Amino acid sequence: MYFKLAGEIESVELIAVGGRIREIMRLRKQYGHGRWRKLKGIALVRLENGNLRQAEIHWYEAHGIGRKKMKIKRFLE
């Protein structure tokens, strides 16, 4: 599902770090070594059809690499 962030991410929580991430080897191979973290938060997103929805999103990020593989886990409305 394609979407864009329409605001800031709020209520950011850490899910996993480093070796606790199931996909750590793929992340390192695809984007490079770094201190990878899996995070979740709540944000207002704009969907492909133009609708604005509040959603829980998950993503991976590493210092110097940035946010990667953002996905919507569920809608909150």
N, C-alpha and C positions, 0 to 999 in steps of 0.2 A: 504494500500500500504506500503510495507516494504522498508525502506531506511536507509542509514547511512550518517551522516554529513561528508563531504570531506574537510571541511575547517571551518573557524570561521564564526559565525553569525554576520552579519553587519546590520546597520540601525535598531537597536532594538527599538521598540516603545511599550509603555504600553497601553493596551486595557482596562483592568478593574482590580479592587482591591477588595478583601474581598466580601462583600455582593452584589456587582455589578456583580459578576460572577454567571451565571445561575446554574452551577454545583457545587457550593461551598459545599453543604451538602455531595455529593458523594465524593468529593476530601478529605474532612475531615474524612469521615468514612473509606475510602480506604487507605489513606496515613498518616492521623493524622492532628492535629491542627497546624496551622502556619499562617503566613501572606501570604496568597495565592495571586498571581498576574497572570493575563493572559497577555502574551506578543506576539509580532510578530516581525519577522525579515527576512532578506534575506540571503540565504546560498547556497553554492554549495553542492548538494546531490548526492550520488551514489545510483541508483535504483537497484532493484533485478536483472535486466538483465545486469548490469554493466555500463549502460550509466551514464554520468555525466550531470546534469542539474542544472540550476540556478532556485531556487524556493522561493516563499514566504512561510514561515512556521509559525505555531502558536503552542504555548505550555503554560503549567502552571508551575509555580515554587514557592517554598516557602523556606525561609531561613532554613537551616539545613536539608531540605528534598531533594532539588534539582529539576531538570527539569523532568516533567512528561507529558505524553500524547502528544508527538510531532506529528504533522500532517502537510502534505503539503496542502496548500490552493489553490495554483495555480503555474503553471510554468511561468517563465518570458521570455523565449526565443521563 
